[in-house]
Amino acid sequence: RPLHVLRVGMRRLEQEELSYRIDNTNEKESSEFRFLFDAFNHMAEEIRLSHEKDIKMYQAQLDNLRLQVNPHMLLNSFNMIYSLAQTKNFACIQDFSMYLVEYFRYVLKETDAMVPLYKEMHFVESYTGIQKIRFPGAFTSVYNIEKGLENVMVPPLLIQNFVENAM
């Protein structure tokens, strides 16, 4: 029975049930198995803490990347709005402003480690809309997501990064 309990515990950790612990208060178990259960629980806690640390580190790297991207994009956007205002192209200024709102709303507020593909693609559409105004007639874009994949989870800014590098 104690070996079965350990085996079940290991499987649950493998399935990423990182909060799983073995109840080691049963006095019927030998002291050796209670020691093993304590060691298992300690190891499980270390794994959970390490996992949380990795997530925090990943989030900090992502936040740092966002901070690097935003000032460059923001300054270019102000220059573009100024240029459009000089030509009195108010419809274009409105479109550009709405694309910017969508762009910065996503960049500054999306803090999840993964987002649905449809959300990421909406962001990419905002980004390409900005670029189409900045570089009129320079490119076209087509979006095609296979039916049923709209809710697949992807890291935020993943696809936009490819699109930006392609441009």
Wavefront OBJ file of the C-alpha trace (Angstrom):
o trace
v 0.000 0.000 0.000
v 2.672 2.633 0.821
v 4.418 2.041 -2.504
v 1.092 2.426 -4.295
v 0.540 5.731 -2.457
v 3.974 6.955 -3.631
v 3.298 5.821 -7.205
v -0.044 7.669 -7.253
v 1.665 10.780 -5.877
v 4.332 10.684 -8.579
v 1.727 10.302 -11.315
v -0.225 13.267 -10.009
v 2.901 15.409 -10.012
v 3.646 14.263 -13.571
v 0.155 15.457 -14.498
v 1.111 18.855 -13.055
v -1.101 18.615 -9.977
v 1.556 20.598 -8.158
v -0.491 21.065 -4.998
v -0.867 17.306 -4.412
v 0.576 16.049 -1.122
v 0.594 12.646 0.567
v -1.137 12.446 3.932
v 1.590 11.122 6.204
v -0.265 11.201 9.509
v -1.260 7.523 9.450
v 0.470 5.984 12.474
v 0.033 2.496 10.942
v 2.737 3.287 8.366
v 6.302 2.460 9.264
v 8.602 5.324 10.180
v 10.560 4.686 6.976
v 7.492 5.254 4.798
v 6.430 8.301 6.807
v 9.953 9.620 6.171
v 9.516 8.904 2.428
v 6.104 10.613 2.420
v 7.644 13.666 4.127
v 10.452 13.681 1.574
v 7.917 13.371 -1.261
v 5.883 16.299 0.113
v 9.026 18.385 0.491
v 10.072 17.560 -3.088
v 6.555 18.372 -4.370
v 6.685 21.762 -2.637
v 10.098 22.486 -4.144
v 8.746 21.618 -7.603
v 5.740 23.909 -7.081
v 7.932 26.789 -5.916
v 10.324 26.278 -8.816
v 7.413 26.260 -11.254
v 6.044 29.506 -9.780
v 9.523 31.051 -9.955
v 9.809 30.077 -13.638
v 6.419 31.635 -14.368
v 7.383 34.861 -12.587
v 10.682 34.996 -14.477
v 8.898 34.428 -17.798
v 6.379 37.157 -16.912
v 9.190 39.579 -16.004
v 10.921 38.885 -19.330
v 7.647 39.443 -21.173
v 7.005 42.684 -19.275
v 10.543 43.840 -20.080
v 10.006 43.108 -23.759
v 6.763 45.091 -23.700
v 8.543 48.060 -22.119
v 11.192 47.953 -24.854
v 8.631 47.857 -27.659
v 6.254 50.532 -26.407
v 8.416 53.698 -26.433
v 9.569 53.120 -30.014
v 6.031 52.456 -31.237
v 4.616 55.357 -29.244
v 7.086 57.901 -30.623
v 6.567 56.730 -34.197
v 2.816 56.955 -33.674
v 2.956 60.548 -32.440
v 5.062 61.482 -35.453
v 2.540 59.811 -37.753
v -0.436 61.584 -36.170
v 1.401 64.894 -36.494
v 2.090 64.249 -40.186
v -1.514 63.225 -40.837
v -2.752 66.354 -39.041
v -0.548 68.548 -41.255
v -2.288 67.108 -44.320
v -5.698 67.434 -42.599
v -6.431 63.764 -43.261
v -8.904 63.462 -40.388
v -10.478 60.155 -41.439
v -7.042 58.578 -41.523
v -6.204 60.093 -38.119
v -9.372 58.519 -36.700
v -8.530 55.099 -38.157
v -4.928 55.350 -37.000
v -6.006 56.385 -33.484
v -8.392 53.428 -33.154
v -5.696 51.002 -34.316
v -3.363 52.512 -31.713
v -5.977 52.144 -28.978
v -6.373 48.450 -29.822
v -2.620 47.983 -30.110
v -1.746 49.540 -26.748
v -4.750 48.006 -24.984
v -3.407 44.570 -25.895
v 0.265 45.304 -25.250
v -0.282 46.977 -21.901
v -3.173 44.959 -20.493
v -2.609 41.400 -21.735
v -0.723 39.757 -18.892
v -1.750 36.137 -19.382
v 0.975 33.677 -20.318
v -1.255 32.343 -23.110
v -4.083 33.940 -25.102
v -6.627 32.577 -27.581
v -5.472 32.740 -31.197
v -8.403 34.967 -32.202
v -7.255 37.607 -29.670
v -3.683 37.499 -30.949
v -4.900 37.796 -34.541
v -7.110 40.777 -33.676
v -3.982 42.396 -32.257
v -2.039 41.551 -35.433
v -4.817 43.154 -37.501
v -4.468 46.345 -35.432
v -0.712 46.283 -35.916
v -0.956 45.773 -39.682
v -3.624 48.498 -39.860
v -1.125 50.916 -38.303
v 1.574 49.837 -40.741
v -0.759 50.179 -43.750
v -1.392 53.800 -42.795
v 2.324 54.432 -42.226
v 3.276 52.777 -45.535
v 0.285 53.147 -47.879
v 0.216 50.655 -50.741
v 3.432 48.955 -49.607
v 1.856 45.610 -48.769
v -1.349 43.652 -48.414
v -2.288 41.159 -45.757
v -4.577 38.151 -45.648
v -5.649 36.303 -42.518
v -6.761 32.701 -42.677
v -7.367 30.712 -39.511
v -8.523 27.144 -39.974
v -11.995 26.667 -38.535
v -11.891 25.331 -34.994
v -8.461 26.784 -34.161
v -9.683 30.210 -33.007
v -9.432 29.254 -29.340
v -6.023 27.537 -29.482
v -3.812 29.125 -26.841
v -0.612 30.906 -27.957
v 1.874 33.194 -26.169
v 0.928 36.872 -26.535
v 2.923 38.865 -29.113
v 4.153 35.665 -30.774
v 2.507 36.134 -34.168
v 2.884 39.915 -34.114
v 6.629 39.451 -33.665
v 6.785 37.354 -36.851
v 4.672 39.903 -38.733
v 6.794 42.813 -37.500
v 10.020 41.065 -38.506
v 8.552 40.248 -41.920
v 7.767 43.930 -42.466
l 1 2 3 4 5 6 7 8 9 10 11 12 13 14 15 16 17 18 19 20 21 22 23 24 25 26 27 28 29 30 31 32 33 34 35 36 37 38 39 40 41 42 43 44 45 46 47 48 49 50 51 52 53 54 55 56 57 58 59 60 61 62 63 64 65 66 67 68 69 70 71 72 73 74 75 76 77 78 79 80 81 82 83 84 85 86 87 88 89 90 91 92 93 94 95 96 97 98 99 100 101 102 103 104 105 106 107 108 109 110 111 112 113 114 115 116 117 118 119 120 121 122 123 124 125 126 127 128 129 130 131 132 133 134 135 136 137 138 139 140 141 142 143 144 145 146 147 148 149 150 151 152 153 154 155 156 157 158 159 160 161 162 163 164 165 166 167
